[in-house]
Amino acid sequence: MRVIFGAILGVALAVAAVPAPVAAETLVAQGTQSFEKAPLTIRTQGRDLRFTVELALTPAQMQQGLMYRRNLASDAGMLFLHPQEQELAMWMANTLIPLDMLFIKADGRIHRIQERAVPLSETTISSGGPVKAVLELQGGSAARLGIKPGDLVVYPGLGTP
């Protein structure tokens, strides 16, 4: 799943190029990205939910994301972290598993949740406003764990302790 729109500059939205879906064989031939892992916590309803997330920090990592993965552990995810808040849109092209997308503001608060994004869809999924990060979790996690907009994502890159 890739970030396909850029930042809001003034009142104009800068749109980045949308990469075309790539066959699995081509991705392997090009070499896949590796991802650093880090702990991340979501504070919801007086509970701390702990995850180990892969970090998508570079454009190449963000473009690859969770493409071609056949599974994702219930305590795992991927965090797409941007240098500043911006309007974002994601898609599920070449992504084989359903995902929940949590769009996160710079203060670590969840702004919006897209539950159970459809695998292989090229429909864009908007952040619905400027955000600093997107956290992808196993599809159905938000409902199962009671994660809601306004909950706090604790991760040093978001400036949350």
Disulfide bonds with the S-S distance in Angstrom:
none
